[in-house]
Amino acid sequence: MHRLPLDEIAAPAIVGRRERAERELLKRAVGLPPSRVLRDTFPSFFCATVMLLIVLAVRVYVLTDYSRLLSIIILVPLGAIVYVSTFVVLFPREP
């Protein structure tokens, strides 16, 4: 007779309780359900990811022969422009 280890039996119940506890903690701390928090923070996270990818690509492939100071002077405004333009184009504000 094959017996299941106790971890395989108890683990799903423990994980389920832990996830529910984490959701309740987040809801109490922030005052919003986790789905709302994720939905509200997604645009910023997405735009920051796009900005990171473009800034890194420009740094690696375009600004290879420039000094660090000049690279920073170029990349900082580029990052700001990419972030804001991505935000405005993909996530327009509702009037």
PDB file as gemmi writes it, atoms N, CA and C in Angstrom:
CRYST1    1.000    1.000    1.000  90.00  90.00  90.00 P 1                      
ATOM      1  N   MET A   1       0.835  -1.180   0.000  1.00  0.00           N  
ATOM      2  CA  MET A   1       0.000   0.000   0.000  1.00  0.00           C  
ATOM      3  C   MET A   1       0.882   1.247   0.000  1.00  0.00           C  
ATOM      4  N   HIS A   2       0.593   2.134  -0.943  1.00  0.00           N  
ATOM      5  CA  HIS A   2       1.377   3.366  -1.077  1.00  0.00           C  
ATOM      6  C   HIS A   2       0.734   4.468  -0.248  1.00  0.00           C  
ATOM      7  N   ARG A   3       1.542   5.121   0.567  1.00  0.00           N  
ATOM      8  CA  ARG A   3       1.023   6.207   1.397  1.00  0.00           C  
ATOM      9  C   ARG A   3       1.600   7.531   0.902  1.00  0.00           C  
ATOM     10  N   LEU A   4       0.769   8.538   0.860  1.00  0.00           N  
ATOM     11  CA  LEU A   4       1.215   9.862   0.455  1.00  0.00           C  
ATOM     12  C   LEU A   4       1.929  10.546   1.613  1.00  0.00           C  
ATOM     13  N   PRO A   5       3.014  11.244   1.320  1.00  0.00           N  
ATOM     14  CA  PRO A   5       3.658  12.026   2.385  1.00  0.00           C  
ATOM     15  C   PRO A   5       2.712  13.108   2.897  1.00  0.00           C  
ATOM     16  N   LEU A   6       2.878  13.456   4.139  1.00  0.00           N  
ATOM     17  CA  LEU A   6       2.011  14.453   4.759  1.00  0.00           C  
ATOM     18  C   LEU A   6       2.086  15.792   4.036  1.00  0.00           C  
ATOM     19  N   ASP A   7       3.264  16.152   3.487  1.00  0.00           N  
ATOM     20  CA  ASP A   7       3.415  17.422   2.768  1.00  0.00           C  
ATOM     21  C   ASP A   7       2.485  17.508   1.564  1.00  0.00           C  
ATOM     22  N   GLU A   8       2.327  16.412   0.838  1.00  0.00           N  
ATOM     23  CA  GLU A   8       1.475  16.431  -0.342  1.00  0.00           C  
ATOM     24  C   GLU A   8       0.005  16.570   0.021  1.00  0.00           C  
ATOM     25  N   ILE A   9      -0.355  16.122   1.196  1.00  0.00           N  
ATOM     26  CA  ILE A   9      -1.750  16.216   1.620  1.00  0.00           C  
ATOM     27  C   ILE A   9      -2.043  17.602   2.194  1.00  0.00           C  
ATOM     28  N   ALA A  10      -1.155  18.119   3.029  1.00  0.00           N  
ATOM     29  CA  ALA A  10      -1.405  19.368   3.738  1.00  0.00           C  
ATOM     30  C   ALA A  10      -1.010  20.608   2.948  1.00  0.00           C  
ATOM     31  N   ALA A  11      -0.085  20.483   2.010  1.00  0.00           N  
ATOM     32  CA  ALA A  11       0.442  21.656   1.316  1.00  0.00           C  
ATOM     33  C   ALA A  11      -0.623  22.479   0.603  1.00  0.00           C  
ATOM     34  N   PRO A  12      -1.533  21.890  -0.186  1.00  0.00           N  
ATOM     35  CA  PRO A  12      -2.539  22.728  -0.843  1.00  0.00           C  
ATOM     36  C   PRO A  12      -3.401  23.520   0.126  1.00  0.00           C  
ATOM     37  N   ALA A  13      -3.752  22.919   1.243  1.00  0.00           N  
ATOM     38  CA  ALA A  13      -4.578  23.622   2.224  1.00  0.00           C  
ATOM     39  C   ALA A  13      -3.804  24.772   2.856  1.00  0.00           C  
ATOM     40  N   ILE A  14      -2.527  24.551   3.147  1.00  0.00           N  
ATOM     41  CA  ILE A  14      -1.711  25.592   3.765  1.00  0.00           C  
ATOM     42  C   ILE A  14      -1.489  26.734   2.778  1.00  0.00           C  
ATOM     43  N   VAL A  15      -1.187  26.404   1.534  1.00  0.00           N  
ATOM     44  CA  VAL A  15      -0.973  27.439   0.521  1.00  0.00           C  
ATOM     45  C   VAL A  15      -2.241  28.250   0.314  1.00  0.00           C  
ATOM     46  N   GLY A  16      -3.381  27.593   0.253  1.00  0.00           N  
ATOM     47  CA  GLY A  16      -4.646  28.301   0.082  1.00  0.00           C  
ATOM     48  C   GLY A  16      -4.914  29.266   1.216  1.00  0.00           C  
ATOM     49  N   ARG A  17      -4.677  28.819   2.447  1.00  0.00           N  
ATOM     50  CA  ARG A  17      -4.882  29.690   3.599  1.00  0.00           C  
ATOM     51  C   ARG A  17      -3.900  30.861   3.585  1.00  0.00           C  
ATOM     52  N   ARG A  18      -2.667  30.586   3.195  1.00  0.00           N  
ATOM     53  CA  ARG A  18      -1.663  31.641   3.172  1.00  0.00           C  
ATOM     54  C   ARG A  18      -2.009  32.691   2.123  1.00  0.00           C  
ATOM     55  N   GLU A  19      -2.433  32.268   0.937  1.00  0.00           N  
ATOM     56  CA  GLU A  19      -2.811  33.217  -0.106  1.00  0.00           C  
ATOM     57  C   GLU A  19      -3.991  34.071   0.328  1.00  0.00           C  
ATOM     58  N   ARG A  20      -4.973  33.438   0.954  1.00  0.00           N  
ATOM     59  CA  ARG A  20      -6.123  34.215   1.440  1.00  0.00           C  
ATOM     60  C   ARG A  20      -5.690  35.221   2.499  1.00  0.00           C  
ATOM     61  N   ALA A  21      -4.794  34.806   3.389  1.00  0.00           N  
ATOM     62  CA  ALA A  21      -4.306  35.708   4.434  1.00  0.00           C  
ATOM     63  C   ALA A  21      -3.538  36.881   3.825  1.00  0.00           C  
ATOM     64  N   GLU A  22      -2.716  36.605   2.799  1.00  0.00           N  
ATOM     65  CA  GLU A  22      -1.979  37.685   2.145  1.00  0.00           C  
ATOM     66  C   GLU A  22      -2.921  38.662   1.456  1.00  0.00           C  
ATOM     67  N   ARG A  23      -3.967  38.139   0.806  1.00  0.00           N  
ATOM     68  CA  ARG A  23      -4.940  39.022   0.158  1.00  0.00           C  
ATOM     69  C   ARG A  23      -5.650  39.893   1.177  1.00  0.00           C  
ATOM     70  N   GLU A  24      -6.031  39.300   2.299  1.00  0.00           N  
ATOM     71  CA  GLU A  24      -6.718  40.066   3.337  1.00  0.00           C  
ATOM     72  C   GLU A  24      -5.787  41.117   3.941  1.00  0.00           C  
ATOM     73  N   LEU A  25      -4.520  40.768   4.134  1.00  0.00           N  
ATOM     74  CA  LEU A  25      -3.555  41.722   4.672  1.00  0.00           C  
ATOM     75  C   LEU A  25      -3.387  42.895   3.724  1.00  0.00           C  
ATOM     76  N   LEU A  26      -3.259  42.607   2.434  1.00  0.00           N  
ATOM     77  CA  LEU A  26      -3.130  43.679   1.440  1.00  0.00           C  
ATOM     78  C   LEU A  26      -4.389  44.535   1.414  1.00  0.00           C  
ATOM     79  N   LYS A  27      -5.539  43.892   1.487  1.00  0.00           N  
ATOM     80  CA  LYS A  27      -6.791  44.643   1.450  1.00  0.00           C  
ATOM     81  C   LYS A  27      -6.911  45.561   2.674  1.00  0.00           C  
ATOM     82  N   ARG A  28      -6.494  45.062   3.835  1.00  0.00           N  
ATOM     83  CA  ARG A  28      -6.558  45.890   5.040  1.00  0.00           C  
ATOM     84  C   ARG A  28      -5.523  47.008   5.009  1.00  0.00           C  
ATOM     85  N   ALA A  29      -4.312  46.717   4.524  1.00  0.00           N  
ATOM     86  CA  ALA A  29      -3.238  47.714   4.532  1.00  0.00           C  
ATOM     87  C   ALA A  29      -3.493  48.821   3.515  1.00  0.00           C  
ATOM     88  N   VAL A  30      -3.939  48.454   2.323  1.00  0.00           N  
ATOM     89  CA  VAL A  30      -4.129  49.428   1.255  1.00  0.00           C  
ATOM     90  C   VAL A  30      -5.571  49.923   1.210  1.00  0.00           C  
ATOM     91  N   GLY A  31      -6.476  49.103   1.639  1.00  0.00           N  
ATOM     92  CA  GLY A  31      -7.881  49.469   1.580  1.00  0.00           C  
ATOM     93  C   GLY A  31      -8.544  49.094   0.273  1.00  0.00           C  
ATOM     94  N   LEU A  32      -7.820  48.370  -0.585  1.00  0.00           N  
ATOM     95  CA  LEU A  32      -8.341  47.954  -1.881  1.00  0.00           C  
ATOM     96  C   LEU A  32      -8.070  46.473  -2.095  1.00  0.00           C  
ATOM     97  N   PRO A  33      -8.891  45.821  -2.884  1.00  0.00           N  
ATOM     98  CA  PRO A  33      -8.596  44.419  -3.199  1.00  0.00           C  
ATOM     99  C   PRO A  33      -7.359  44.319  -4.099  1.00  0.00           C  
ATOM    100  N   PRO A  34      -6.629  43.207  -4.031  1.00  0.00           N  
ATOM    101  CA  PRO A  34      -5.411  43.053  -4.824  1.00  0.00           C  
ATOM    102  C   PRO A  34      -5.622  43.234  -6.327  1.00  0.00           C  
ATOM    103  N   SER A  35      -6.752  42.799  -6.846  1.00  0.00           N  
ATOM    104  CA  SER A  35      -7.000  42.956  -8.285  1.00  0.00           C  
ATOM    105  C   SER A  35      -7.043  44.442  -8.664  1.00  0.00           C  
ATOM    106  N   ARG A  36      -7.596  45.259  -7.819  1.00  0.00           N  
ATOM    107  CA  ARG A  36      -7.671  46.701  -8.079  1.00  0.00           C  
ATOM    108  C   ARG A  36      -6.282  47.333  -8.022  1.00  0.00           C  
ATOM    109  N   VAL A  37      -5.474  46.900  -7.051  1.00  0.00           N  
ATOM    110  CA  VAL A  37      -4.111  47.423  -6.919  1.00  0.00           C  
ATOM    111  C   VAL A  37      -3.297  47.070  -8.160  1.00  0.00           C  
ATOM    112  N   LEU A  38      -3.394  45.815  -8.613  1.00  0.00           N  
ATOM    113  CA  LEU A  38      -2.660  45.394  -9.812  1.00  0.00           C  
ATOM    114  C   LEU A  38      -3.141  46.141 -11.050  1.00  0.00           C  
ATOM    115  N   ARG A  39      -4.444  46.314 -11.170  1.00  0.00           N  
ATOM    116  CA  ARG A  39      -4.993  47.027 -12.324  1.00  0.00           C  
ATOM    117  C   ARG A  39      -4.546  48.487 -12.338  1.00  0.00           C  
ATOM    118  N   ASP A  40      -4.461  49.105 -11.174  1.00  0.00           N  
ATOM    119  CA  ASP A  40      -4.067  50.511 -11.099  1.00  0.00           C  
ATOM    120  C   ASP A  40      -2.564  50.722 -11.294  1.00  0.00           C  
ATOM    121  N   THR A  41      -1.744  49.749 -10.934  1.00  0.00           N  
ATOM    122  CA  THR A  41      -0.304  49.906 -11.075  1.00  0.00           C  
ATOM    123  C   THR A  41       0.240  49.361 -12.392  1.00  0.00           C  
ATOM    124  N   PHE A  42      -0.565  48.610 -13.130  1.00  0.00           N  
ATOM    125  CA  PHE A  42      -0.083  48.020 -14.380  1.00  0.00           C  
ATOM    126  C   PHE A  42       0.409  49.047 -15.392  1.00  0.00           C  
ATOM    127  N   PRO A  43      -0.308  50.148 -15.654  1.00  0.00           N  
ATOM    128  CA  PRO A  43       0.192  51.108 -16.658  1.00  0.00           C  
ATOM    129  C   PRO A  43       1.589  51.646 -16.339  1.00  0.00           C  
ATOM    130  N   SER A  44       1.841  51.996 -15.094  1.00  0.00           N  
ATOM    131  CA  SER A  44       3.159  52.512 -14.714  1.00  0.00           C  
ATOM    132  C   SER A  44       4.238  51.457 -14.889  1.00  0.00           C  
ATOM    133  N   PHE A  45       3.936  50.245 -14.459  1.00  0.00           N  
ATOM    134  CA  PHE A  45       4.896  49.151 -14.596  1.00  0.00           C  
ATOM    135  C   PHE A  45       5.185  48.863 -16.064  1.00  0.00           C  
ATOM    136  N   PHE A  46       4.167  48.835 -16.892  1.00  0.00           N  
ATOM    137  CA  PHE A  46       4.346  48.554 -18.315  1.00  0.00           C  
ATOM    138  C   PHE A  46       5.187  49.643 -18.986  1.00  0.00           C  
ATOM    139  N   CYS A  47       4.871  50.911 -18.715  1.00  0.00           N  
ATOM    140  CA  CYS A  47       5.622  52.017 -19.322  1.00  0.00           C  
ATOM    141  C   CYS A  47       7.075  52.016 -18.848  1.00  0.00           C  
ATOM    142  N   ALA A  48       7.305  51.695 -17.590  1.00  0.00           N  
ATOM    143  CA  ALA A  48       8.676  51.627 -17.081  1.00  0.00           C  
ATOM    144  C   ALA A  48       9.450  50.495 -17.750  1.00  0.00           C  
ATOM    145  N   THR A  49       8.786  49.387 -18.028  1.00  0.00           N  
ATOM    146  CA  THR A  49       9.443  48.273 -18.706  1.00  0.00           C  
ATOM    147  C   THR A  49       9.802  48.643 -20.137  1.00  0.00           C  
ATOM    148  N   VAL A  50       8.894  49.305 -20.845  1.00  0.00           N  
ATOM    149  CA  VAL A  50       9.173  49.755 -22.209  1.00  0.00           C  
ATOM    150  C   VAL A  50      10.346  50.740 -22.199  1.00  0.00           C  
ATOM    151  N   MET A  51      10.334  51.672 -21.247  1.00  0.00           N  
ATOM    152  CA  MET A  51      11.417  52.652 -21.133  1.00  0.00           C  
ATOM    153  C   MET A  51      12.748  51.946 -20.885  1.00  0.00           C  
ATOM    154  N   LEU A  52      12.775  50.990 -19.984  1.00  0.00           N  
ATOM    155  CA  LEU A  52      13.995  50.251 -19.684  1.00  0.00           C  
ATOM    156  C   LEU A  52      14.549  49.565 -20.927  1.00  0.00           C  
ATOM    157  N   LEU A  53      13.684  48.881 -21.656  1.00  0.00           N  
ATOM    158  CA  LEU A  53      14.134  48.156 -22.846  1.00  0.00           C  
ATOM    159  C   LEU A  53      14.698  49.098 -23.912  1.00  0.00           C  
ATOM    160  N   ILE A  54      14.044  50.219 -24.130  1.00  0.00           N  
ATOM    161  CA  ILE A  54      14.515  51.161 -25.153  1.00  0.00           C  
ATOM    162  C   ILE A  54      15.815  51.844 -24.717  1.00  0.00           C  
ATOM    163  N   VAL A  55      15.892  52.259 -23.463  1.00  0.00           N  
ATOM    164  CA  VAL A  55      17.106  52.917 -22.980  1.00  0.00           C  
ATOM    165  C   VAL A  55      18.293  51.947 -23.030  1.00  0.00           C  
ATOM    166  N   LEU A  56      18.080  50.707 -22.615  1.00  0.00           N  
ATOM    167  CA  LEU A  56      19.167  49.729 -22.683  1.00  0.00           C  
ATOM    168  C   LEU A  56      19.585  49.447 -24.125  1.00  0.00           C  
ATOM    169  N   ALA A  57      18.630  49.343 -25.022  1.00  0.00           N  
ATOM    170  CA  ALA A  57      18.954  49.088 -26.428  1.00  0.00           C  
ATOM    171  C   ALA A  57      19.757  50.240 -27.016  1.00  0.00           C  
ATOM    172  N   VAL A  58      19.356  51.464 -26.723  1.00  0.00           N  
ATOM    173  CA  VAL A  58      20.091  52.622 -27.243  1.00  0.00           C  
ATOM    174  C   VAL A  58      21.500  52.663 -26.643  1.00  0.00           C  
ATOM    175  N   ARG A  59      21.601  52.367 -25.364  1.00  0.00           N  
ATOM    176  CA  ARG A  59      22.915  52.394 -24.707  1.00  0.00           C  
ATOM    177  C   ARG A  59      23.853  51.334 -25.288  1.00  0.00           C  
ATOM    178  N   VAL A  60      23.328  50.144 -25.523  1.00  0.00           N  
ATOM    179  CA  VAL A  60      24.170  49.041 -25.983  1.00  0.00           C  
ATOM    180  C   VAL A  60      24.486  49.147 -27.471  1.00  0.00           C  
ATOM    181  N   TYR A  61      23.503  49.509 -28.281  1.00  0.00           N  
ATOM    182  CA  TYR A  61      23.689  49.457 -29.730  1.00  0.00           C  
ATOM    183  C   TYR A  61      24.026  50.791 -30.394  1.00  0.00           C  
ATOM    184  N   VAL A  62      23.677  51.907 -29.771  1.00  0.00           N  
ATOM    185  CA  VAL A  62      23.891  53.206 -30.412  1.00  0.00           C  
ATOM    186  C   VAL A  62      25.019  53.980 -29.743  1.00  0.00           C  
ATOM    187  N   LEU A  63      25.032  54.024 -28.431  1.00  0.00           N  
ATOM    188  CA  LEU A  63      25.988  54.873 -27.706  1.00  0.00           C  
ATOM    189  C   LEU A  63      27.221  54.095 -27.247  1.00  0.00           C  
ATOM    190  N   THR A  64      27.752  53.256 -28.092  1.00  0.00           N  
ATOM    191  CA  THR A  64      28.892  52.429 -27.686  1.00  0.00           C  
ATOM    192  C   THR A  64      30.185  53.226 -27.556  1.00  0.00           C  
ATOM    193  N   ASP A  65      30.365  54.248 -28.350  1.00  0.00           N  
ATOM    194  CA  ASP A  65      31.620  54.998 -28.350  1.00  0.00           C  
ATOM    195  C   ASP A  65      31.546  56.325 -27.602  1.00  0.00           C  
ATOM    196  N   TYR A  66      30.473  56.578 -26.901  1.00  0.00           N  
ATOM    197  CA  TYR A  66      30.312  57.844 -26.184  1.00  0.00           C  
ATOM    198  C   TYR A  66      30.790  57.695 -24.740  1.00  0.00           C  
ATOM    199  N   SER A  67      31.164  58.807 -24.126  1.00  0.00           N  
ATOM    200  CA  SER A  67      31.569  58.772 -22.719  1.00  0.00           C  
ATOM    201  C   SER A  67      30.351  58.516 -21.840  1.00  0.00           C  
ATOM    202  N   ARG A  68      30.621  58.139 -20.606  1.00  0.00           N  
ATOM    203  CA  ARG A  68      29.504  57.861 -19.684  1.00  0.00           C  
ATOM    204  C   ARG A  68      28.670  59.111 -19.411  1.00  0.00           C  
ATOM    205  N   LEU A  69      29.329  60.227 -19.249  1.00  0.00           N  
ATOM    206  CA  LEU A  69      28.607  61.475 -18.980  1.00  0.00           C  
ATOM    207  C   LEU A  69      27.694  61.840 -20.144  1.00  0.00           C  
ATOM    208  N   LEU A  70      28.203  61.765 -21.339  1.00  0.00           N  
ATOM    209  CA  LEU A  70      27.392  62.081 -22.507  1.00  0.00           C  
ATOM    210  C   LEU A  70      26.251  61.072 -22.678  1.00  0.00           C  
ATOM    211  N   SER A  71      26.540  59.810 -22.388  1.00  0.00           N  
ATOM    212  CA  SER A  71      25.482  58.791 -22.463  1.00  0.00           C  
ATOM    213  C   SER A  71      24.355  59.099 -21.489  1.00  0.00           C  
ATOM    214  N   ILE A  72      24.707  59.483 -20.272  1.00  0.00           N  
ATOM    215  CA  ILE A  72      23.676  59.822 -19.275  1.00  0.00           C  
ATOM    216  C   ILE A  72      22.897  61.048 -19.710  1.00  0.00           C  
ATOM    217  N   ILE A  73      23.596  62.035 -20.250  1.00  0.00           N  
ATOM    218  CA  ILE A  73      22.929  63.264 -20.704  1.00  0.00           C  
ATOM    219  C   ILE A  73      21.936  62.945 -21.826  1.00  0.00           C  
ATOM    220  N   ILE A  74      22.218  61.952 -22.625  1.00  0.00           N  
ATOM    221  CA  ILE A  74      21.302  61.550 -23.707  1.00  0.00           C  
ATOM    222  C   ILE A  74      20.212  60.611 -23.205  1.00  0.00           C  
ATOM    223  N   LEU A  75      20.577  59.647 -22.352  1.00  0.00           N  
ATOM    224  CA  LEU A  75      19.637  58.598 -21.955  1.00  0.00           C  
ATOM    225  C   LEU A  75      18.561  59.057 -20.967  1.00  0.00           C  
ATOM    226  N   VAL A  76      18.887  59.988 -20.092  1.00  0.00           N  
ATOM    227  CA  VAL A  76      17.888  60.431 -19.103  1.00  0.00           C  
ATOM    228  C   VAL A  76      16.700  61.121 -19.771  1.00  0.00           C  
ATOM    229  N   PRO A  77      16.920  62.119 -20.633  1.00  0.00           N  
ATOM    230  CA  PRO A  77      15.765  62.713 -21.321  1.00  0.00           C  
ATOM    231  C   PRO A  77      15.063  61.704 -22.245  1.00  0.00           C  
ATOM    232  N   LEU A  78      15.850  60.830 -22.887  1.00  0.00           N  
ATOM    233  CA  LEU A  78      15.235  59.809 -23.736  1.00  0.00           C  
ATOM    234  C   LEU A  78      14.289  58.928 -22.926  1.00  0.00           C  
ATOM    235  N   GLY A  79      14.725  58.494 -21.749  1.00  0.00           N  
ATOM    236  CA  GLY A  79      13.878  57.673 -20.892  1.00  0.00           C  
ATOM    237  C   GLY A  79      12.605  58.392 -20.482  1.00  0.00           C  
ATOM    238  N   ALA A  80      12.730  59.663 -20.132  1.00  0.00           N  
ATOM    239  CA  ALA A  80      11.547  60.443 -19.745  1.00  0.00           C  
ATOM    240  C   ALA A  80      10.581  60.589 -20.913  1.00  0.00           C  
ATOM    241  N   ILE A  81      11.115  60.865 -22.094  1.00  0.00           N  
ATOM    242  CA  ILE A  81      10.252  61.022 -23.280  1.00  0.00           C  
ATOM    243  C   ILE A  81       9.553  59.711 -23.614  1.00  0.00           C  
ATOM    244  N   VAL A  82      10.293  58.608 -23.556  1.00  0.00           N  
ATOM    245  CA  VAL A  82       9.705  57.298 -23.864  1.00  0.00           C  
ATOM    246  C   VAL A  82       8.619  56.950 -22.849  1.00  0.00           C  
ATOM    247  N   TYR A  83       8.895  57.169 -21.560  1.00  0.00           N  
ATOM    248  CA  TYR A  83       7.915  56.835 -20.521  1.00  0.00           C  
ATOM    249  C   TYR A  83       6.623  57.637 -20.697  1.00  0.00           C  
ATOM    250  N   VAL A  84       6.768  58.946 -20.827  1.00  0.00           N  
ATOM    251  CA  VAL A  84       5.585  59.807 -20.931  1.00  0.00           C  
ATOM    252  C   VAL A  84       4.819  59.531 -22.219  1.00  0.00           C  
ATOM    253  N   SER A  85       5.533  59.391 -23.326  1.00  0.00           N  
ATOM    254  CA  SER A  85       4.829  59.157 -24.591  1.00  0.00           C  
ATOM    255  C   SER A  85       4.139  57.795 -24.605  1.00  0.00           C  
ATOM    256  N   THR A  86       4.766  56.779 -24.031  1.00  0.00           N  
ATOM    257  CA  THR A  86       4.115  55.463 -23.937  1.00  0.00           C  
ATOM    258  C   THR A  86       2.860  55.561 -23.083  1.00  0.00           C  
ATOM    259  N   PHE A  87       2.968  56.294 -21.986  1.00  0.00           N  
ATOM    260  CA  PHE A  87       1.821  56.440 -21.094  1.00  0.00           C  
ATOM    261  C   PHE A  87       0.677  57.175 -21.789  1.00  0.00           C  
ATOM    262  N   VAL A  88       0.995  58.262 -22.477  1.00  0.00           N  
ATOM    263  CA  VAL A  88      -0.034  59.071 -23.128  1.00  0.00           C  
ATOM    264  C   VAL A  88      -0.697  58.310 -24.278  1.00  0.00           C  
ATOM    265  N   VAL A  89       0.092  57.592 -25.059  1.00  0.00           N  
ATOM    266  CA  VAL A  89      -0.452  56.892 -26.223  1.00  0.00           C  
ATOM    267  C   VAL A  89      -1.254  55.654 -25.820  1.00  0.00           C  
ATOM    268  N   LEU A  90      -0.725  54.855 -24.905  1.00  0.00           N  
ATOM    269  CA  LEU A  90      -1.377  53.580 -24.580  1.00  0.00           C  
ATOM    270  C   LEU A  90      -2.414  53.682 -23.468  1.00  0.00           C  
ATOM    271  N   PHE A  91      -2.268  54.657 -22.580  1.00  0.00           N  
ATOM    272  CA  PHE A  91      -3.188  54.780 -21.450  1.00  0.00           C  
ATOM    273  C   PHE A  91      -3.688  56.213 -21.322  1.00  0.00           C  
ATOM    274  N   PRO A  92      -4.498  56.666 -22.279  1.00  0.00           N  
ATOM    275  CA  PRO A  92      -4.982  58.056 -22.212  1.00  0.00           C  
ATOM    276  C   PRO A  92      -5.909  58.253 -21.004  1.00  0.00           C  
ATOM    277  N   ARG A  93      -5.867  59.448 -20.458  1.00  0.00           N  
ATOM    278  CA  ARG A  93      -6.734  59.771 -19.312  1.00  0.00           C  
ATOM    279  C   ARG A  93      -8.163  59.949 -19.790  1.00  0.00           C  
ATOM    280  N   GLU A  94      -9.074  59.530 -18.948  1.00  0.00           N  
ATOM    281  CA  GLU A  94     -10.481  59.727 -19.253  1.00  0.00           C  
ATOM    282  C   GLU A  94     -10.886  61.124 -18.797  1.00  0.00           C  
ATOM    283  N   PRO A  95     -11.651  61.841 -19.620  1.00  0.00           N  
ATOM    284  CA  PRO A  95     -12.052  63.213 -19.232  1.00  0.00           C  
ATOM    285  C   PRO A  95     -13.033  63.237 -18.080  1.00  0.00           C  
TER     286      PRO A  95                                                      
END                                                                             
